[in-house]
């Protein structure tokens, strides 16, 4: 997921995407804790995507405040 793709979405869509990624992150964390994690790189990807979405949401909120 690229930041340019995220910037095209509305804040509501980004919030829904953020909730879905946090659920995925939780599930991956549970798999890691139980020792069943097959692809550990997915945990890092989920964290990075969450950070990207939060950044874009903040950018959009600041842009709307300044307008």
PDB file of N, CA, C and O in Angstrom:
ATOM      1  N   UNK A   1       0.842  -1.163   0.000  1.00  0.00           N
ATOM      2  CA  UNK A   1       0.000   0.000   0.000  1.00  0.00           C
ATOM      3  C   UNK A   1       0.894   1.236   0.000  1.00  0.00           C
ATOM      4  O   UNK A   1       1.766   1.386   0.857  1.00  0.00           O
ATOM      5  N   UNK A   2       0.667   2.117  -0.971  1.00  0.00           N
ATOM      6  CA  UNK A   2       1.481   3.313  -1.092  1.00  0.00           C
ATOM      7  C   UNK A   2       0.747   4.513  -0.517  1.00  0.00           C
ATOM      8  O   UNK A   2      -0.483   4.555  -0.493  1.00  0.00           O
ATOM      9  N   UNK A   3       1.509   5.470  -0.060  1.00  0.00           N
ATOM     10  CA  UNK A   3       0.914   6.673   0.522  1.00  0.00           C
ATOM     11  C   UNK A   3       0.130   7.445  -0.527  1.00  0.00           C
ATOM     12  O   UNK A   3      -0.884   8.062  -0.200  1.00  0.00           O
ATOM     13  N   UNK A   4       0.574   7.424  -1.780  1.00  0.00           N
ATOM     14  CA  UNK A   4      -0.154   8.135  -2.833  1.00  0.00           C
ATOM     15  C   UNK A   4      -1.541   7.532  -3.043  1.00  0.00           C
ATOM     16  O   UNK A   4      -2.494   8.258  -3.325  1.00  0.00           O
ATOM     17  N   UNK A   5      -1.659   6.221  -2.908  1.00  0.00           N
ATOM     18  CA  UNK A   5      -2.971   5.571  -3.016  1.00  0.00           C
ATOM     19  C   UNK A   5      -3.853   5.963  -1.839  1.00  0.00           C
ATOM     20  O   UNK A   5      -5.058   6.159  -2.001  1.00  0.00           O
ATOM     21  N   UNK A   6      -3.262   6.076  -0.664  1.00  0.00           N
ATOM     22  CA  UNK A   6      -4.017   6.421   0.530  1.00  0.00           C
ATOM     23  C   UNK A   6      -4.511   7.862   0.490  1.00  0.00           C
ATOM     24  O   UNK A   6      -5.585   8.168   1.008  1.00  0.00           O
ATOM     25  N   UNK A   7      -3.729   8.747  -0.125  1.00  0.00           N
ATOM     26  CA  UNK A   7      -4.111  10.156  -0.176  1.00  0.00           C
ATOM     27  C   UNK A   7      -5.356  10.380  -1.043  1.00  0.00           C
ATOM     28  O   UNK A   7      -6.032  11.399  -0.899  1.00  0.00           O
ATOM     29  N   UNK A   8      -5.658   9.450  -1.927  1.00  0.00           N
ATOM     30  CA  UNK A   8      -6.832   9.561  -2.781  1.00  0.00           C
ATOM     31  C   UNK A   8      -8.118   9.197  -2.042  1.00  0.00           C
ATOM     32  O   UNK A   8      -9.207   9.533  -2.507  1.00  0.00           O
ATOM     33  N   UNK A   9      -8.011   8.526  -0.916  1.00  0.00           N
ATOM     34  CA  UNK A   9      -9.182   8.071  -0.168  1.00  0.00           C
ATOM     35  C   UNK A   9      -9.656   9.147   0.807  1.00  0.00           C
ATOM     36  O   UNK A   9      -8.908  10.051   1.180  1.00  0.00           O
ATOM     37  N   UNK A  10     -10.922   9.018   1.206  1.00  0.00           N
ATOM     38  CA  UNK A  10     -11.510   9.919   2.197  1.00  0.00           C
ATOM     39  C   UNK A  10     -11.105   9.458   3.603  1.00  0.00           C
ATOM     40  O   UNK A  10     -10.647   8.330   3.790  1.00  0.00           O
ATOM     41  N   UNK A  11     -11.279  10.340   4.575  1.00  0.00           N
ATOM     42  CA  UNK A  11     -10.883  10.031   5.958  1.00  0.00           C
ATOM     43  C   UNK A  11     -11.694   8.849   6.496  1.00  0.00           C
ATOM     44  O   UNK A  11     -11.155   8.020   7.229  1.00  0.00           O
ATOM     45  N   UNK A  12     -12.971   8.760   6.147  1.00  0.00           N
ATOM     46  CA  UNK A  12     -13.798   7.639   6.616  1.00  0.00           C
ATOM     47  C   UNK A  12     -13.266   6.304   6.114  1.00  0.00           C
ATOM     48  O   UNK A  12     -13.213   5.328   6.863  1.00  0.00           O
ATOM     49  N   UNK A  13     -12.872   6.264   4.851  1.00  0.00           N
ATOM     50  CA  UNK A  13     -12.319   5.033   4.281  1.00  0.00           C
ATOM     51  C   UNK A  13     -11.004   4.670   4.962  1.00  0.00           C
ATOM     52  O   UNK A  13     -10.725   3.498   5.217  1.00  0.00           O
ATOM     53  N   UNK A  14     -10.203   5.689   5.253  1.00  0.00           N
ATOM     54  CA  UNK A  14      -8.923   5.449   5.918  1.00  0.00           C
ATOM     55  C   UNK A  14      -9.136   4.916   7.330  1.00  0.00           C
ATOM     56  O   UNK A  14      -8.386   4.054   7.788  1.00  0.00           O
ATOM     57  N   UNK A  15     -10.153   5.425   8.020  1.00  0.00           N
ATOM     58  CA  UNK A  15     -10.447   4.939   9.369  1.00  0.00           C
ATOM     59  C   UNK A  15     -10.834   3.465   9.334  1.00  0.00           C
ATOM     60  O   UNK A  15     -10.407   2.692  10.191  1.00  0.00           O
ATOM     61  N   UNK A  16     -11.640   3.071   8.348  1.00  0.00           N
ATOM     62  CA  UNK A  16     -12.041   1.667   8.216  1.00  0.00           C
ATOM     63  C   UNK A  16     -10.839   0.786   7.913  1.00  0.00           C
ATOM     64  O   UNK A  16     -10.709  -0.314   8.451  1.00  0.00           O
ATOM     65  N   UNK A  17      -9.968   1.276   7.053  1.00  0.00           N
ATOM     66  CA  UNK A  17      -8.742   0.545   6.715  1.00  0.00           C
ATOM     67  C   UNK A  17      -7.849   0.391   7.946  1.00  0.00           C
ATOM     68  O   UNK A  17      -7.230  -0.655   8.148  1.00  0.00           O
ATOM     69  N   UNK A  18      -7.789   1.439   8.763  1.00  0.00           N
ATOM     70  CA  UNK A  18      -6.981   1.411   9.974  1.00  0.00           C
ATOM     71  C   UNK A  18      -7.500   0.369  10.955  1.00  0.00           C
ATOM     72  O   UNK A  18      -6.713  -0.362  11.558  1.00  0.00           O
ATOM     73  N   UNK A  19      -8.816   0.295  11.120  1.00  0.00           N
ATOM     74  CA  UNK A  19      -9.411  -0.704  12.016  1.00  0.00           C
ATOM     75  C   UNK A  19      -9.091  -2.112  11.522  1.00  0.00           C
ATOM     76  O   UNK A  19      -8.746  -2.987  12.316  1.00  0.00           O
ATOM     77  N   UNK A  20      -9.203  -2.329  10.222  1.00  0.00           N
ATOM     78  CA  UNK A  20      -8.917  -3.647   9.657  1.00  0.00           C
ATOM     79  C   UNK A  20      -7.452  -4.026   9.875  1.00  0.00           C
ATOM     80  O   UNK A  20      -7.151  -5.174  10.205  1.00  0.00           O
ATOM     81  N   UNK A  21      -6.554  -3.082   9.695  1.00  0.00           N
ATOM     82  CA  UNK A  21      -5.130  -3.367   9.892  1.00  0.00           C
ATOM     83  C   UNK A  21      -4.800  -3.629  11.354  1.00  0.00           C
ATOM     84  O   UNK A  21      -3.942  -4.457  11.661  1.00  0.00           O
ATOM     85  N   UNK A  22      -5.474  -2.928  12.251  1.00  0.00           N
ATOM     86  CA  UNK A  22      -5.224  -3.184  13.679  1.00  0.00           C
ATOM     87  C   UNK A  22      -5.712  -4.566  14.087  1.00  0.00           C
ATOM     88  O   UNK A  22      -5.095  -5.217  14.930  1.00  0.00           O
ATOM     89  N   UNK A  23      -6.815  -5.018  13.497  1.00  0.00           N
ATOM     90  CA  UNK A  23      -7.287  -6.378  13.767  1.00  0.00           C
ATOM     91  C   UNK A  23      -6.288  -7.396  13.233  1.00  0.00           C
ATOM     92  O   UNK A  23      -5.991  -8.397  13.885  1.00  0.00           O
ATOM     93  N   UNK A  24      -5.773  -7.124  12.032  1.00  0.00           N
ATOM     94  CA  UNK A  24      -4.770  -8.016  11.455  1.00  0.00           C
ATOM     95  C   UNK A  24      -3.514  -8.033  12.321  1.00  0.00           C
ATOM     96  O   UNK A  24      -2.929  -9.092  12.547  1.00  0.00           O
ATOM     97  N   UNK A  25      -3.101  -6.867  12.806  1.00  0.00           N
ATOM     98  CA  UNK A  25      -1.926  -6.781  13.665  1.00  0.00           C
ATOM     99  C   UNK A  25      -2.133  -7.592  14.944  1.00  0.00           C
ATOM    100  O   UNK A  25      -1.224  -8.288  15.396  1.00  0.00           O
ATOM    101  N   UNK A  26      -3.316  -7.501  15.520  1.00  0.00           N
ATOM    102  CA  UNK A  26      -3.616  -8.262  16.726  1.00  0.00           C
ATOM    103  C   UNK A  26      -3.529  -9.757  16.452  1.00  0.00           C
ATOM    104  O   UNK A  26      -2.930 -10.499  17.231  1.00  0.00           O
ATOM    105  N   UNK A  27      -4.128 -10.207  15.338  1.00  0.00           N
ATOM    106  CA  UNK A  27      -4.084 -11.627  14.994  1.00  0.00           C
ATOM    107  C   UNK A  27      -2.653 -12.103  14.769  1.00  0.00           C
ATOM    108  O   UNK A  27      -2.286 -13.200  15.190  1.00  0.00           O
ATOM    109  N   UNK A  28      -1.849 -11.283  14.109  1.00  0.00           N
ATOM    110  CA  UNK A  28      -0.448 -11.650  13.893  1.00  0.00           C
ATOM    111  C   UNK A  28       0.315 -11.716  15.205  1.00  0.00           C
ATOM    112  O   UNK A  28       1.175 -12.577  15.389  1.00  0.00           O
ATOM    113  N   UNK A  29      -0.003 -10.802  16.116  1.00  0.00           N
ATOM    114  CA  UNK A  29       0.662 -10.808  17.419  1.00  0.00           C
ATOM    115  C   UNK A  29       0.307 -12.070  18.204  1.00  0.00           C
ATOM    116  O   UNK A  29       1.158 -12.639  18.888  1.00  0.00           O
ATOM    117  N   UNK A  30      -0.943 -12.503  18.107  1.00  0.00           N
ATOM    118  CA  UNK A  30      -1.365 -13.733  18.783  1.00  0.00           C
ATOM    119  C   UNK A  30      -0.664 -14.951  18.177  1.00  0.00           C
ATOM    120  O   UNK A  30      -0.251 -15.858  18.900  1.00  0.00           O
ATOM    121  N   UNK A  31      -0.531 -14.967  16.846  1.00  0.00           N
ATOM    122  CA  UNK A  31       0.185 -16.067  16.207  1.00  0.00           C
ATOM    123  C   UNK A  31       1.652 -16.093  16.628  1.00  0.00           C
ATOM    124  O   UNK A  31       2.224 -17.158  16.860  1.00  0.00           O
ATOM    125  N   UNK A  32       2.245 -14.917  16.724  1.00  0.00           N
ATOM    126  CA  UNK A  32       3.649 -14.842  17.118  1.00  0.00           C
ATOM    127  C   UNK A  32       3.818 -15.325  18.558  1.00  0.00           C
ATOM    128  O   UNK A  32       4.780 -16.026  18.873  1.00  0.00           O
ATOM    129  N   UNK A  33       2.894 -14.952  19.418  1.00  0.00           N
ATOM    130  CA  UNK A  33       2.975 -15.350  20.815  1.00  0.00           C
ATOM    131  C   UNK A  33       2.804 -16.838  21.023  1.00  0.00           C
ATOM    132  O   UNK A  33       3.385 -17.420  21.939  1.00  0.00           O
ATOM    133  N   UNK A  34       2.002 -17.451  20.164  1.00  0.00           N
ATOM    134  CA  UNK A  34       1.771 -18.888  20.311  1.00  0.00           C
ATOM    135  C   UNK A  34       2.792 -19.727  19.549  1.00  0.00           C
ATOM    136  O   UNK A  34       2.755 -20.956  19.602  1.00  0.00           O
ATOM    137  N   UNK A  35       3.702 -19.060  18.841  1.00  0.00           N
ATOM    138  CA  UNK A  35       4.747 -19.787  18.118  1.00  0.00           C
ATOM    139  C   UNK A  35       4.295 -20.355  16.787  1.00  0.00           C
ATOM    140  O   UNK A  35       4.986 -21.202  16.221  1.00  0.00           O
ATOM    141  N   UNK A  36       3.167 -19.918  16.275  1.00  0.00           N
ATOM    142  CA  UNK A  36       2.643 -20.429  15.015  1.00  0.00           C
ATOM    143  C   UNK A  36       2.901 -19.494  13.842  1.00  0.00           C
ATOM    144  O   UNK A  36       2.384 -19.723  12.748  1.00  0.00           O
ATOM    145  N   UNK A  37       3.682 -18.457  14.049  1.00  0.00           N
ATOM    146  CA  UNK A  37       3.928 -17.460  13.013  1.00  0.00           C
ATOM    147  C   UNK A  37       4.766 -18.067  11.903  1.00  0.00           C
ATOM    148  O   UNK A  37       5.900 -18.490  12.126  1.00  0.00           O
ATOM    149  N   UNK A  38       4.196 -18.106  10.699  1.00  0.00           N
ATOM    150  CA  UNK A  38       4.894 -18.687   9.563  1.00  0.00           C
ATOM    151  C   UNK A  38       5.691 -17.623   8.819  1.00  0.00           C
ATOM    152  O   UNK A  38       6.828 -17.865   8.414  1.00  0.00           O
ATOM    153  N   UNK A  39       5.098 -16.449   8.641  1.00  0.00           N
ATOM    154  CA  UNK A  39       5.770 -15.368   7.915  1.00  0.00           C
ATOM    155  C   UNK A  39       5.858 -14.126   8.813  1.00  0.00           C
ATOM    156  O   UNK A  39       4.953 -13.292   8.807  1.00  0.00           O
ATOM    157  N   UNK A  40       6.935 -14.008   9.573  1.00  0.00           N
ATOM    158  CA  UNK A  40       7.045 -12.913  10.537  1.00  0.00           C
ATOM    159  C   UNK A  40       7.181 -11.531   9.896  1.00  0.00           C
ATOM    160  O   UNK A  40       6.955 -10.526  10.569  1.00  0.00           O
ATOM    161  N   UNK A  41       7.541 -11.455   8.628  1.00  0.00           N
ATOM    162  CA  UNK A  41       7.673 -10.154   7.982  1.00  0.00           C
ATOM    163  C   UNK A  41       6.327  -9.440   7.847  1.00  0.00           C
ATOM    164  O   UNK A  41       6.289  -8.221   7.678  1.00  0.00           O
ATOM    165  N   UNK A  42       5.233 -10.181   7.919  1.00  0.00           N
ATOM    166  CA  UNK A  42       3.913  -9.576   7.805  1.00  0.00           C
ATOM    167  C   UNK A  42       3.607  -8.648   8.981  1.00  0.00           C
ATOM    168  O   UNK A  42       2.860  -7.681   8.833  1.00  0.00           O
ATOM    169  N   UNK A  43       4.181  -8.941  10.139  1.00  0.00           N
ATOM    170  CA  UNK A  43       3.976  -8.082  11.312  1.00  0.00           C
ATOM    171  C   UNK A  43       4.573  -6.704  11.064  1.00  0.00           C
ATOM    172  O   UNK A  43       3.950  -5.692  11.386  1.00  0.00           O
ATOM    173  N   UNK A  44       5.754  -6.657  10.505  1.00  0.00           N
ATOM    174  CA  UNK A  44       6.392  -5.379  10.185  1.00  0.00           C
ATOM    175  C   UNK A  44       5.630  -4.615   9.120  1.00  0.00           C
ATOM    176  O   UNK A  44       5.504  -3.392   9.197  1.00  0.00           O
ATOM    177  N   UNK A  45       5.120  -5.328   8.125  1.00  0.00           N
ATOM    178  CA  UNK A  45       4.335  -4.676   7.080  1.00  0.00           C
ATOM    179  C   UNK A  45       3.059  -4.063   7.636  1.00  0.00           C
ATOM    180  O   UNK A  45       2.671  -2.963   7.243  1.00  0.00           O
ATOM    181  N   UNK A  46       2.413  -4.768   8.544  1.00  0.00           N
ATOM    182  CA  UNK A  46       1.185  -4.243   9.154  1.00  0.00           C
ATOM    183  C   UNK A  46       1.499  -2.973   9.945  1.00  0.00           C
ATOM    184  O   UNK A  46       0.746  -2.001   9.881  1.00  0.00           O
ATOM    185  N   UNK A  47       2.596  -2.977  10.681  1.00  0.00           N
ATOM    186  CA  UNK A  47       2.984  -1.796  11.455  1.00  0.00           C
ATOM    187  C   UNK A  47       3.254  -0.602  10.545  1.00  0.00           C
ATOM    188  O   UNK A  47       2.830   0.514  10.843  1.00  0.00           O
ATOM    189  N   UNK A  48       3.956  -0.831   9.441  1.00  0.00           N
ATOM    190  CA  UNK A  48       4.282   0.254   8.511  1.00  0.00           C
ATOM    191  C   UNK A  48       3.022   0.801   7.846  1.00  0.00           C
ATOM    192  O   UNK A  48       2.889   2.012   7.670  1.00  0.00           O
ATOM    193  N   UNK A  49       2.099  -0.087   7.476  1.00  0.00           N
ATOM    194  CA  UNK A  49       0.863   0.366   6.845  1.00  0.00           C
ATOM    195  C   UNK A  49       0.003   1.166   7.815  1.00  0.00           C
ATOM    196  O   UNK A  49      -0.636   2.143   7.423  1.00  0.00           O
ATOM    197  N   UNK A  50      -0.013   0.756   9.075  1.00  0.00           N
ATOM    198  CA  UNK A  50      -0.749   1.510  10.096  1.00  0.00           C
ATOM    199  C   UNK A  50      -0.149   2.914  10.229  1.00  0.00           C
ATOM    200  O   UNK A  50      -0.882   3.899  10.313  1.00  0.00           O
ATOM    201  N   UNK A  51       1.165   2.999  10.249  1.00  0.00           N
ATOM    202  CA  UNK A  51       1.834   4.296  10.367  1.00  0.00           C
ATOM    203  C   UNK A  51       1.537   5.172   9.152  1.00  0.00           C
ATOM    204  O   UNK A  51       1.317   6.374   9.298  1.00  0.00           O
ATOM    205  N   UNK A  52       1.528   4.586   7.962  1.00  0.00           N
ATOM    206  CA  UNK A  52       1.216   5.348   6.750  1.00  0.00           C
ATOM    207  C   UNK A  52      -0.194   5.925   6.811  1.00  0.00           C
ATOM    208  O   UNK A  52      -0.409   7.098   6.504  1.00  0.00           O
ATOM    209  N   UNK A  53      -1.143   5.096   7.208  1.00  0.00           N
ATOM    210  CA  UNK A  53      -2.528   5.557   7.268  1.00  0.00           C
ATOM    211  C   UNK A  53      -2.685   6.666   8.299  1.00  0.00           C
ATOM    212  O   UNK A  53      -3.366   7.658   8.042  1.00  0.00           O
ATOM    213  N   UNK A  54      -2.065   6.508   9.457  1.00  0.00           N
ATOM    214  CA  UNK A  54      -2.165   7.541  10.490  1.00  0.00           C
ATOM    215  C   UNK A  54      -1.551   8.852  10.000  1.00  0.00           C
ATOM    216  O   UNK A  54      -2.069   9.929  10.296  1.00  0.00           O
ATOM    217  N   UNK A  55      -0.457   8.766   9.256  1.00  0.00           N
ATOM    218  CA  UNK A  55       0.189   9.962   8.719  1.00  0.00           C
ATOM    219  C   UNK A  55      -0.721  10.671   7.728  1.00  0.00           C
ATOM    220  O   UNK A  55      -0.856  11.894   7.777  1.00  0.00           O
ATOM    221  N   UNK A  56      -1.343   9.922   6.834  1.00  0.00           N
ATOM    222  CA  UNK A  56      -2.218  10.513   5.822  1.00  0.00           C
ATOM    223  C   UNK A  56      -3.451  11.130   6.490  1.00  0.00           C
ATOM    224  O   UNK A  56      -3.902  12.201   6.084  1.00  0.00           O
ATOM    225  N   UNK A  57      -3.990  10.471   7.493  1.00  0.00           N
ATOM    226  CA  UNK A  57      -5.147  11.027   8.211  1.00  0.00           C
ATOM    227  C   UNK A  57      -4.773  12.361   8.853  1.00  0.00           C
ATOM    228  O   UNK A  57      -5.537  13.324   8.781  1.00  0.00           O
ATOM    229  N   UNK A  58      -3.605  12.415   9.476  1.00  0.00           N
ATOM    230  CA  UNK A  58      -3.147  13.651  10.104  1.00  0.00           C
ATOM    231  C   UNK A  58      -2.952  14.751   9.065  1.00  0.00           C
ATOM    232  O   UNK A  58      -3.319  15.902   9.305  1.00  0.00           O
ATOM    233  N   UNK A  59      -2.375  14.405   7.911  1.00  0.00           N
ATOM    234  CA  UNK A  59      -2.182  15.385   6.849  1.00  0.00           C
ATOM    235  C   UNK A  59      -3.518  15.954   6.384  1.00  0.00           C
ATOM    236  O   UNK A  59      -3.660  17.163   6.205  1.00  0.00           O
ATOM    237  N   UNK A  60      -4.493  15.072   6.190  1.00  0.00           N
ATOM    238  CA  UNK A  60      -5.804  15.514   5.725  1.00  0.00           C
ATOM    239  C   UNK A  60      -6.503  16.390   6.757  1.00  0.00           C
ATOM    240  O   UNK A  60      -7.143  17.377   6.394  1.00  0.00           O
ATOM    241  N   UNK A  61      -6.393  16.046   8.028  1.00  0.00           N
ATOM    242  CA  UNK A  61      -7.010  16.863   9.078  1.00  0.00           C
ATOM    243  C   UNK A  61      -6.380  18.242   9.151  1.00  0.00           C
ATOM    244  O   UNK A  61      -7.088  19.239   9.295  1.00  0.00           O
ATOM    245  N   UNK A  62      -5.060  18.311   9.054  1.00  0.00           N
ATOM    246  CA  UNK A  62      -4.379  19.601   9.095  1.00  0.00           C
ATOM    247  C   UNK A  62      -4.719  20.448   7.863  1.00  0.00           C
ATOM    248  O   UNK A  62      -4.872  21.665   7.965  1.00  0.00           O
ATOM    249  N   UNK A  63      -4.835  19.805   6.714  1.00  0.00           N
ATOM    250  CA  UNK A  63      -5.190  20.521   5.492  1.00  0.00           C
ATOM    251  C   UNK A  63      -6.595  21.107   5.587  1.00  0.00           C
ATOM    252  O   UNK A  63      -6.845  22.218   5.118  1.00  0.00           O
ATOM    253  N   UNK A  64      -7.506  20.356   6.195  1.00  0.00           N
ATOM    254  CA  UNK A  64      -8.881  20.858   6.316  1.00  0.00           C
ATOM    255  C   UNK A  64      -8.967  21.995   7.350  1.00  0.00           C
ATOM    256  O   UNK A  64      -9.805  22.886   7.215  1.00  0.00           O
ATOM    257  N   UNK A  65      -8.113  21.969   8.369  1.00  0.00           N
ATOM    258  CA  UNK A  65      -8.100  23.038   9.362  1.00  0.00           C
ATOM    259  C   UNK A  65      -7.562  24.327   8.774  1.00  0.00           C
ATOM    260  O   UNK A  65      -8.045  25.410   9.102  1.00  0.00           O
ATOM    261  N   UNK A  66      -6.564  24.220   7.907  1.00  0.00           N
ATOM    262  CA  UNK A  66      -5.934  25.402   7.317  1.00  0.00           C
ATOM    263  C   UNK A  66      -6.773  26.005   6.190  1.00  0.00           C
ATOM    264  O   UNK A  66      -6.558  27.157   5.813  1.00  0.00           O
ATOM    265  N   UNK A  67      -7.697  25.265   5.664  1.00  0.00           N
ATOM    266  CA  UNK A  67      -8.504  25.770   4.534  1.00  0.00           C
ATOM    267  C   UNK A  67      -9.564  26.721   4.984  1.00  0.00           C
ATOM    268  O   UNK A  67     -10.324  27.233   4.161  1.00  0.00           O
TER     269      UNK A  67
END
